[in-house]
Amino acid sequence: MTTEVGRSWFREIYRNLPNIVSILGVVPLSLLLLEDGFRYFPALVIYNNVMDDLDGILARKLHLTSDFGARLDNVADAVSHILIALVVGAHYGGIVLAASGVAAAAILVRVVQRLGPSPISGIGTPTNELMRHLLLVVVLQNAFDFDIAGYLVAVFLLNSVSMLVPFSMPHLVRARAKSIAAVAGVNVALAAAWLVAVTAPFVAAAFFGTYLYSFWVSGWAWVRGLRRQQGSHGHT
């Protein structure tokens, strides 16, 4: 009887492994709420990014994908990413806090769109792209000691727009990482930027460069598509 109960528990844990990983990706972020919690910021953002990648990989590789799991992942992302954004805003204060509030609202809108009866997916930047950008700006500031406020405001506001745009941005570093090895490489690069200061500018250039390039190219293609549609309607 005891053995059967143990097997039943094991089966339940196995079936819900991606969901457990999603939840475990959020819980440690509570450390950011401690009085000196911001010192854990780089480690916790990287940890959250790893867990966010891992839950999806497990779901696909173990054939455990489900609507519930996808929705739980979106909710976990919303909680963790809004918390991280607001913690950054509260830490630096002033205009950065205001910009973080805008970003938190954009994250919430994006998540609600993806949870609706007809969920919107495949467009705009994922919310964890903002997390990676925040991490890189903070890491660069720690390494090179510059006034960070303007850069954080730009990151918050640009990502607030790109999270909600009606077109996909396929040229991002993480979007191009399709294999498990490539996903692992992305997280290793983020850890290297944090731990080895000399690598930070190169990692940041890769992430910000592909982001801005994708934003421009995809946005311009979308605008041209709208113009063609308007032109075709004008001739009917």
Secondary structure, 3 states (H helix, E strand, C coil): CHHHHHHHHHHHHHHCHHHHHHHHCCHHHHHHHCCCHHHHHHHHHHHHHHHHHHHHHHHHHCCCCCHHHHHHHHHHHHHHHHHHHHHHHHHHCHHHHHHHHHHHHHHHHHHHHHHCCCCCCCCCCCHHHHHHHHHHHHHHHHHHCCCCHHHHHHHHHHHHHHCCCCCCCCCCHHHHCCCHHHHHHHHHHHHHHHHCHHHHHHHHHHHHHHHHHHHHHHHHHHHHHHHHHHHHHHCC
